[in-house]
């Protein structure tokens, strides 16, 4: 049995990993290098956390995601993860942290509520200005994303049943016949074709373009004074939802950068367009940093990064059977990387076992056991 995978980000690579382990033949096509620096998967780090608002289905899946990552670490021979714990904040009437705490309590993963007086005492690098609710949970941490994708690509390159095609754009797919056509016109055929093309999926599959929308997102890396960097290197992952701004902060674990990102979806942009951030795009994020982070006036911008999510209206993943021999795999909406190993493992299991595609789609959408 042979599977073609279109896209060499974390989802495509993880699916190739799991299929190869099950003894299947795999051909993976990536339009650029492997890994591709323009892919959504390619950044220093991504977060994995239990708090999920009232998306209880995804909160439940986090434990399974950790198990899948542990399996991958064993195969790669290295553990590309650092634990941080998770601090969830909300203000200006937003209730994401409250909903997360209620959801996690319902699945016996309780969060600890912190008083606003306690918050700056426990985390002196923070100012409680604008914060109305604060919750802490010991679980969660940092996945070293670009190191993971690079290690996966190296691992797969040594598997006898895997062929990797870098710099090989696919111009068309036929999910009924199980075919992928390269820009040179070469037709590749397989029993199954998985389209995991990230922000470019709408170009290969125009019918999906209205549902899977590219979203240009801003990330800022900072240089900190030595004392602040030392404090933050032992600091928490931070999710701050204060109404107008959705900010996430990744501490500089194991020598990586100090990153702050904007999680408010732009739902616009061209993944092949300019990757230069504008002052207007940065301003809301910088303004919130200035009010939330003590000593922020001493921080200096080290570099800017523009990445692309692929967003659905309800922020749920799309992993759906299409045609007699095809799957569209788009677990993103800005929170997919943490499930990369699990999504690949489970899609491979469904392909090999012919598990019910409808059941798989519901599972991937986080609908099993959800409160919504």
C-alpha positions in Angstrom: 0.0 0.0 0.0 1.3 3.4 -1.0 0.4 6.9 0.2 1.4 10.3 -1.4 1.6 13.2 1.0 1.5 16.8 -0.3 3.2 19.1 2.2 6.3 18.7 4.4 5.2 20.6 7.5 4.6 18.9 10.9 1.3 17.3 9.7 2.7 15.8 6.5 5.9 14.7 8.1 4.1 13.1 11.1 1.7 11.2 8.9 4.7 10.0 6.9 6.4 8.9 10.1 3.4 6.9 11.3 2.6 5.3 7.9 6.2 4.3 7.5 6.2 2.7 10.9 3.2 0.6 9.9 5.0 -0.7 6.9 3.4 1.4 4.2 5.3 3.0 1.3 5.3 6.8 1.4 6.1 9.6 -1.1 6.1 13.1 0.3 6.3 16.2 -1.9 7.3 19.6 -0.6 7.3 22.8 -2.8 10.5 24.1 -1.2 13.3 22.7 1.0 12.7 20.2 3.7 11.9 21.6 6.1 10.6 24.7 4.4 11.3 28.0 6.3 8.0 29.5 5.0 5.9 26.7 6.4 3.6 27.3 9.4 5.6 24.6 11.3 8.9 26.5 11.0 9.7 28.6 14.0 11.8 28.1 17.1 9.0 26.9 19.2 5.3 26.1 19.6 3.3 25.7 22.7 1.5 22.6 24.1 -1.1 23.3 26.9 -4.3 22.0 28.5 -6.3 25.3 28.8 -8.5 25.5 25.7 -11.4 27.7 26.6 -14.6 25.6 26.3 -13.1 23.3 23.6 -13.1 20.4 26.0 -12.6 17.9 23.2 -9.1 19.4 22.5 -8.3 19.7 26.2 -9.0 16.0 26.5 -6.7 15.2 23.6 -3.6 16.9 25.1 -2.7 13.8 27.2 -2.9 11.7 24.0 -0.7 14.3 22.3 1.9 13.9 25.0 1.9 10.1 24.5 2.4 10.5 20.8 5.2 13.0 21.2 6.9 10.5 23.6 6.7 7.8 20.9 8.3 10.2 18.4 11.1 11.2 20.8 12.0 7.5 21.1 12.2 7.2 17.4 14.2 10.4 16.9 16.5 9.6 19.8 16.0 13.1 21.4 13.3 14.9 23.4 12.7 18.3 21.8 10.5 19.7 24.6 10.8 21.8 27.7 8.2 22.0 30.5 7.1 25.4 31.7 3.6 25.2 33.1 0.8 27.4 31.8 -0.4 30.8 33.1 -3.7 31.9 31.6 -4.9 35.6 32.0 -7.9 37.5 30.9 -9.2 41.0 31.3 -11.5 43.7 29.9 -14.4 41.4 30.3 -12.9 38.5 28.3 -13.6 35.1 29.9 -11.2 32.7 28.1 -9.3 31.8 31.3 -12.6 31.3 33.2 -13.9 29.0 30.5 -10.7 27.1 30.4 -10.7 26.6 34.1 -14.3 25.3 34.1 -13.6 23.0 31.2 -10.5 21.5 32.8 -12.3 21.0 36.1 -14.9 19.0 34.3 -12.2 16.5 33.1 -10.4 16.5 36.4 -7.5 18.7 35.3 -8.1 21.6 37.7 -6.4 24.9 37.4 -5.3 27.0 40.4 -6.9 30.4 40.6 -4.4 33.2 41.5 -5.5 36.4 43.1 -4.5 39.6 41.5 -2.4 40.4 44.6 -0.7 37.1 44.4 0.1 37.3 40.6 3.0 39.8 40.7 4.4 38.1 43.9 4.5 34.7 42.3 5.6 36.1 38.9 7.4 39.4 39.6 8.1 39.9 35.9 4.4 40.6 35.4 2.2 43.6 36.1 -1.4 42.8 36.9 -2.6 45.9 35.1 -5.6 45.1 33.0 -5.8 41.5 34.3 -9.1 40.4 35.9 -8.6 36.6 36.2 -5.5 34.5 36.5 -5.2 30.7 36.5 -2.2 28.4 36.7 -1.6 24.8 35.8 1.6 22.9 36.1 1.3 21.1 32.8 2.3 22.5 29.4 5.5 23.6 27.8 7.5 24.4 24.7 7.9 22.2 21.6 11.1 23.1 19.6 9.2 23.2 16.3 11.9 23.8 13.7 14.2 21.3 15.4 11.4 18.7 15.4 10.5 19.1 11.7 14.2 19.0 10.8 14.8 15.9 12.9 11.7 14.2 11.4 12.9 15.0 7.8 16.3 13.4 8.6 14.6 10.4 10.2 12.4 9.8 7.2 15.3 10.2 4.8 16.8 7.1 6.3 13.6 4.9 6.0 13.7 2.5 3.0 10.0 2.8 2.4 9.9 6.6 2.3 10.8 8.9 -0.6 11.1 12.6 0.1 10.8 15.1 -2.8 12.0 18.6 -1.9 11.7 21.5 -4.3 8.9 19.6 -6.1 5.6 21.6 -6.2 2.4 19.8 -6.9 0.2 21.7 -9.3 -2.8 19.4 -9.2 -4.3 16.4 -7.3 -7.0 14.0 -8.2 -8.4 12.5 -5.0 -10.7 10.1 -6.9 -7.9 8.5 -8.8 -5.2 8.9 -6.2 -2.9 11.1 -8.3 -0.6 14.0 -7.8 0.8 16.0 -10.7 4.1 17.9 -10.4 4.8 21.2 -12.2 6.8 19.3 -14.8 3.7 17.3 -15.6 4.9 14.0 -14.0 1.9 12.0 -12.6 2.5 10.1 -9.4 -0.2 7.5 -8.4 -0.9 5.9 -5.0 -3.6 4.1 -3.0 -4.1 7.3 -0.9 -3.3 11.0 -1.4 -3.1 13.2 1.7 -3.1 17.0 1.0 -1.4 18.7 4.0 -0.4 21.9 2.2 -1.0 24.3 5.0 -1.7 27.9 3.9 -1.4 26.8 0.3 -4.2 24.2 0.4 -6.7 26.5 -1.2 -4.6 26.7 -4.4 -4.5 23.0 -4.8 -8.1 22.5 -3.7 -10.2 25.7 -4.6 -13.3 24.2 -3.1 -11.6 24.4 0.3 -10.5 28.0 0.0 -13.6 29.5 1.6 -13.3 27.1 4.6 -9.6 27.1 5.1 -8.4 30.7 5.1 -4.7 31.8 5.2 -4.1 34.2 8.2 -1.0 36.4 8.4 0.3 36.5 12.0 3.0 38.6 13.7 5.7 37.2 16.0 8.3 39.3 17.7 11.6 38.0 19.2 13.2 40.2 21.9 16.6 40.7 23.4 16.4 41.1 27.2 18.8 42.3 29.8 20.7 39.4 31.3 18.9 39.4 34.6 15.5 39.4 33.0 16.4 36.7 30.5 17.6 34.6 33.5 14.3 35.1 35.2 12.2 34.4 32.1 14.2 31.2 31.3 12.5 29.7 34.3 9.2 31.4 33.6 5.8 30.2 32.5 4.2 30.0 29.1 1.7 32.8 29.1 -1.6 33.1 27.4 -3.2 36.6 27.8 -6.6 37.3 26.5 -7.6 40.8 27.3 -10.4 41.4 24.8 -8.8 43.4 22.0 -5.5 41.6 22.1 -4.7 37.9 22.2 -1.1 37.6 23.3 1.0 34.5 23.9 4.5 34.5 25.3 7.1 31.8 25.0 9.9 31.9 27.5 13.5 31.5 26.3 13.9 27.8 27.1 17.2 26.0 26.5 18.8 28.9 24.8 16.0 29.7 22.4 14.6 33.1 21.8 12.1 35.1 23.8 9.0 35.3 21.7 5.7 37.1 21.9 3.0 36.5 19.3 -0.4 37.8 18.3 -3.2 35.2 18.4 -5.9 37.5 17.0 -6.5 36.1 13.5 -5.9 38.5 10.6 -7.8 36.1 8.2 -5.9 37.8 5.3 -2.6 37.7 3.5 -0.8 35.8 0.8 1.7 33.1 2.0 3.9 33.8 -1.0 3.8 37.6 -0.4 6.0 39.8 1.8 7.0 38.5 5.1 7.9 42.0 6.5 5.9 43.1 9.5 4.6 46.7 9.5 4.5 49.1 12.4 0.7 49.0 12.4 0.7 45.2 12.7 3.1 45.3 15.7 1.6 48.2 17.7 -1.3 46.3 19.5 1.1 43.6 20.6 3.8 46.0 21.8 1.2 48.2 23.6 0.0 45.1 25.6 3.5 44.0 26.3 4.3 47.5 27.7 1.4 47.2 30.2 1.8 43.5 31.1 5.6 43.0 31.3 7.7 44.7 34.0 10.9 46.1 32.6 9.6 45.9 29.1 11.1 49.3 28.3 14.5 47.6 28.4 13.5 45.0 25.9 14.8 45.4 22.4 13.3 43.8 19.2 15.7 41.2 18.0 13.8 40.1 14.9 10.3 40.0 13.4 8.6 37.1 11.9 5.5 36.8 9.8 3.9 33.3 9.8 0.7 31.9 8.4 -2.1 30.0 10.1 -4.8 28.3 8.1 -8.0 29.3 9.9 -11.5 27.9 10.1 -14.5 29.9 11.4 -14.8 27.7 14.4 -11.1 27.1 14.9 -11.6 23.4 14.6 -9.4 21.1 12.6 -10.3 19.7 9.2 -9.1 16.2 8.5 -11.6 14.8 6.0 -11.9 12.1 3.4 -12.4 13.6 0.0 -12.9 11.4 -3.1 -12.3 7.7 -3.2 -8.6 8.0 -2.4 -8.0 11.3 -0.8 -7.7 13.1 2.5 -7.5 16.8 3.2 -5.5 17.4 6.4 -5.6 20.9 7.9 -5.3 20.8 11.7 -4.3 24.4 12.3 -6.2 27.6 13.3 -3.1 28.5 15.2 -3.2 25.6 17.6 -2.3 22.6 15.6 1.4 21.9 16.1 0.9 20.6 19.6 -1.2 17.8 18.1 1.2 17.1 15.1 2.5 13.7 16.2 -1.0 12.6 17.3 -2.7 13.8 14.1 -0.2 12.0 12.0 -0.4 8.8 14.0 -4.2 8.7 14.0 -4.6 9.5 10.3 -2.1 6.7 9.5 -4.2 4.3 11.6 -7.4 5.3 9.8 -5.8 4.9 6.4 -4.3 1.5 7.2 -7.3 0.1 9.1 -10.1 1.8 7.1 -11.6 3.2 10.2 -14.8 5.2 9.6 -13.7 8.5 7.9 -16.7 10.4 9.5 -15.7 9.3 13.0 -12.1 10.4 12.3 -13.3 13.8 11.1 -15.3 14.3 14.3 -12.4 13.3 16.4 -10.0 15.6 14.7 -12.5 18.4 15.0 -12.4 18.0 18.8 -16.1 17.2 18.9 -15.9 14.0 20.9 -16.6 14.9 24.5 -16.8 18.6 23.8 -19.0 20.9 25.8 -19.9 23.1 22.9 
